Amino acid sequence: MILQSIKMAWKSICGNKMRSFLTMLGIIIGVIALVVLVSLVNSATTSVTDQISSLGNNLLSATILDTRSNPLRLSELSALLEDPQIELVAPFGQLSATAKSGSESQTATVYGTSASYQQIQGLELESGRFLKTTDLDNSTYIAVLNQNAASELFGSSAAAIGKTLTLNGRSFLVVGVLAEDDSVMSSMMGDSLEVYIPYTVYMRMAQSTAVSSFYATSSDPNDMDKAEAALNSFLLDRFKQDENAFNIINQSTLLDAMNEITGTLSLLLGGIAAISLLVGGIGIMNIMLVSVTERTREIGIRKAIGAGRSSIMIQFLIEALMVSLMGCLIGIAISWVILKIVTVVADGLLSFRLSAGVVGIAVAFSMAIGILFGIYPANKAAKKHP
């Protein structure tokens, strides 16, 4: 009986191709909206969180807000390493400077930090070396460049090593060039020129004697709370229990908050898209009611030769379900094409994928719509008198 009902439903759909397509259109648009919007959010979120996670989940960043009345000295950071919960510490500061090499002149972002920064941030070198502890102790005027800075100022990374450049009139010896960074965050920042120098030299350029911010890592990545508590305790003691003198950001907490926000955004966009599916369902019910009226003669004949209410009802329910699922499949196919086009347009910045979970939700919701909005017309058909 089910197979025969499917054949009859298919014959009815094919017999009114244009009307069937227009009925499916609401479902197609709803599925495209649901799949594309949720997939875009999920793919972007996954890509960004992967980049953040690649730095490790054991990163803590501290910003010192009270740098005038009670400044934190660089020498005081070494006391943090005595705490068993803290593994690495690196001061961090940045300023904009004019970088010159021969006739080439560019605006560069100068980062002042220490040797530990490379391990904390997972920086990779293409050639040369990174900063050393002795560079900070001796306030050595050396610099490490990123790929863009090496290319713009010296033509290539190989040509930069051992050469001299000036930053706001101060001469620096280039000792290292970082490997090319193809992460999403780097792509978002564009072709920026970055120069890393010892923090002690940075303080001279910035005319500052205080540490305004620094990074720290936990000795146990699986227990960030203890490391955060240790860092918080250290700063509270240092600033005489003044909680407003500093701010600490726990990267694992940041990731959790980001996942929660994007999860809520996915639900919101999915809910908006689901409204389109509901509109499509109303269209299915409308056309099915018309179909019941048109096929009164057929229903009467089938009942007269012995068809029961259940068989009539199942026939029309299957027809509504087939219309809904066909619209869903067409919508999924178009969504796949759209995501491929968006990925090409993004030019490698982000990769948008059609996830099985989103497809499953779209199919399940379309089936529910087909059944829900097909029940009333099917029931009406089943109740007709022979």
N, C-alpha and C positions, 0 to 999 in steps of 0.2 A: 504493500500500500504506500509506503514511504517513497519507494523508487518511482512508482507511478505518479505520485503527487509532485515529485521533483521534475519529472518529464513534462507534466502539464504546466507547472509553474514556468519552466524554461520556454515552453511553447508560447505561453501568454506574454512573457517578457519580450521574446523575439518578434512576436506579432505586432507589438507597438514600440518599435525601437526608439523613436524620438521621445515619446512620452516616458518610456522607461529611463532613458538617459537623463532627461530633465528631472525625473524623480530622484535619480542617484546623485544629481549635482549637489544637492544640499549636504549629503553624506560625504561626497568627494571633497568639497570645500572644508567641511568640518574636520575631516581626517588630516588634510594637508595642514590646516592651522594647528591642530593638536600635535602632529608628529614633528613638523618643522620647528615650531616655537620651542617645544620641550627639548628637542634634539640640539638646537642651537645653544640653549642655556646649559644643558648637560655637558656638551662638548667643550664649550668655553670654560665652564667651571672645572672640568677634569683637567684640561690643559694647564690652567693657571695654578690649580692646587698641586699638580704634579711638579711644576716648576718650583713652587714654594717648598714642597716636601723634599725636593732634591737637595735643598740646603740642609736638610736634617730637621727633625722635629724637636731637637734639643737646643734651640736658639732662644736666647733672651736678649732683648734690647732695652737699654736704660737711657732715659733722657734726663739730664740735670736741668731743672728749671731755675734753681737759685745759683747763678754763676757769678753774682756780684758780691753779695754780702758774705757768702761762705763758699767760695769756689772749691771744687774738687781738683786736687793736684794729680798729675800723671803718676807720680811715685806712690800714691795711695792705692792705686789699682792693684799693685802687686800683692797687697794684703788679701785680696779676694782669692788668690790662687792657693792660699793656705787652708781655705775651707775645702773639705773633702767632696762637697757637692758640686763644686765649680771646677771645670777642666781647663777651659781657655778663656782669656780675656783680651780684648783688643779695643783701644780707643778709636774713635771715628769722628772726623770732621770734614767739611767740604766747603769750597769756595770757588768762585769763577775767576779765571785768570787768562791773560793773553799769552798764548804759547807761540814762540818764534823759533824757527830753524832756518838759517840762511835768509832767503827772501820770503819764505813761507810764514804766514802769520794767521793763527786761528784762535778762536775762543774755546777754551777747554775747561772741564770741570776737574778740579784738583781735590783729591781725597787724601787726607792725612790719617795714617793708621800705623799698625805695627806688624811684625812678622806673623803673628797668630791669625791675622785677618784672612790670609790666604786659605788656611785650613777651615776656618769658621764658615767662610762663604763658598768654599769649594772651587776656588779659582785655579785654572790650569794655565801653565806657561807654554808658550810655543818655543821661546828661546830665552837664554839668559837666566836670571834669577829674580826672586821676589825680595822684599825688604828683609833685613836681618836685625836682630836685637842690637848688634853693635852700631848699626846705622842710626838707631834712635839714641843710643848712649852718646855717640859722637856727633849727633846732629849733621850727618853726612848729606850733602846735596846730591842725592841720587834719585832717579825716577823710574817707575815701571809704567809702560804705556799699554793701552788696549790696541786692538787691531786698527781701529779707525784713526787713532792718533798717530800710530806709526806710519800708516799709509799716507795720511794727509801731510804730515810734517817731513817725512823722510822718503816717501815713495814706496817703501816696503818694510816689513818687519825685520828682515835680515839686515837691511841697511841702517836700521835705527840703533842697534846694539853698539855701544862704545862711542856714540855720537853725543853732542851736547845740544841742549835746547834751553831756552830761557822762559821762565814763568814770571810775568810782571817784572822783568828786568834781572831776575836772579838766575844764574847759570846752574843747570842740573845735568849730570851724566846719566845717560840712559843705560840701565843695567839689565833690563828685562822687557819682554813683550808678551802679553797674555794671549792665549789661544782664542780663536774666534768664538764668540758667544752667540749661539743660534736659538737661545731660549725665547719664549714669548715675551717676557718682561723686557729683554734687551731689544727685541723688535719694536715694542711699543715705545721705547725711549728714542728710537731712531738712531741716526748715525752720529751719536755724541762722541766727543773726544774726551777720554778719561786718562788722568795721570795720577798715579799713586806715589806719595812721598812719605818719608818718616814723619811721625806725628810731631816730634820736637821741631822739625823744620816748618811744618804747617803752622804751629803756634806762632812762630816768628812772622810768617807771612800774614796770619790773621790778627797779629798783635794781641794775642791772648795767652794767658798763663793757666787757664782752667780747662778741664775736660767737660765738654758740653754733652757728649753722648758716648756710649761704648756698648760693645757686644760681649756676651758671655755664653758659654755652652755648659750643659750639664754633664757631669761625669757618668750619669745614668740616664740615657735617653728615654727609658721607660717610666721614669719617675721625675717629671719636670716640676712637680709641686714642691719637692724638697729643695731643688735648686733655686726656684723662685723665692721660696721662703728664706733661704740663706742670703740671697742677694738683697731682698727686702730688709732683712735684719741688719745687714752690713750698712746699707744706706740710711736706715733709721738711726743707727748708732752714730753714723758720720754726721748727719744733719740734725742731731739732738731731737729725735722723735717727730720731726716735722714731715708729715706725709705729703705735704704740698710742695716740697722741695725737689721731688723727682717723680718720674713716671716709668713703670716697667711694663713691657709688652712680652707676653709669653706666646711664642709662635704657634705652639700646639693649640692654645686657646683661641688664637686668631683663626687657625684653620677650622676649628670646630664651629666658630661663629660664622665663618664664611660659608661652610657647608649648610648650616642652618638657614642662612639668608637665601642662598641659591635654591635650597630645597623648597622654601616657602614661595620663592619666585616661580619655580617650576609648577607648583600646585596652582598658583594664581593664573599663570598663562594657560595651563591645562584646563582650568575651570572656565576661562573665557572661551577657549577653543571648543569646550564641550557644549557651550550654548549653541554654537553653529551646528553641532551634531543633533541637538534637540530640535532645532528648526528643520533640519533635514528629516528627522523622524516625523514631524508634523506633516511634511510634504508627502512622505510615504503613506501615512494614514489617510490623507486626503485623496490620493490617487487610488488607494485600495478601496475606499468607499465608492468612488466612481466606478471602479472595476466590478465591484459587487452589483451595482445597479445595472451595468451593461450586461452582466452575465447571469441575470435572473433566470433566463430561459435554461441556460446550461445547468445551473444549480437545481432547478425544478426537475429537469430530466434525470439528473444523477440521483436525486432523492426518490424519484418515482420508481427507479429500477433497483432501489435498495440501499443507496449510500446513506450512512448514518450521519448524525450531527458531528461526531468526532472526525470523520474522514473529510468532511467539508471544511471544518475548522482547521485541520492540519494542512490541507491544501493551500488555503489562503495565508496561513501563518508561514509556511515554507516559502511561498512567493514573496511575502514581505521580507523575510529573512534573506532570501537570495538577492533581492534588490539592494538591501543594506550592505551585505557582504561584498557584492560586486563593486558597489561604490567605494567601499573601504579599500579593496585591493587596488582599484584604480588610483585612489588617493595616496596609498602607500607608494606605488610606483612613481607617481609624479613627485612625491616628497623626496624620494631617493635622488631623482634627477636634480631637484632644486638644491639639495644639500651638496651634491657633487659640483654644481655650478658655483655655489657660495664658497666651497673649498678652493676652487680654482681662482676665484676673484680675490680671496684672502691671500693668495700667493704664498702659501706655506706658513703664514702667520698662525693659523689655527686649522685643525683638521676636524671637519664635522662629519659625524658618523650616524648611521641609522641604527639605533640600539634595539636589541630584541625586546627589551622591557617595554619601550614606548610602542613598538609595533603590537605587542601582545595586548597592551591597554587599549589601543585603537581598535583592534579586532574584537575584543571583549565588549567594549562600549558600543560598537556598531551592532553586534549581535543583540545586545540588550535593547538597543533602540529599535531594531527590526522587530523583535518579539513584542516589546512594550506597545509600540504604535501599530502593531499588526493584530493585536488581540481583539480590539473593538470591531474592526471591519470583518475579521474572521468569524467572530461571534455573531455578528449581524447576518452574515451569509449563512451560518449554520442554523439560525433560527427561522429562516424563510420557509414558508409553507410550500409543499410540493405543487 
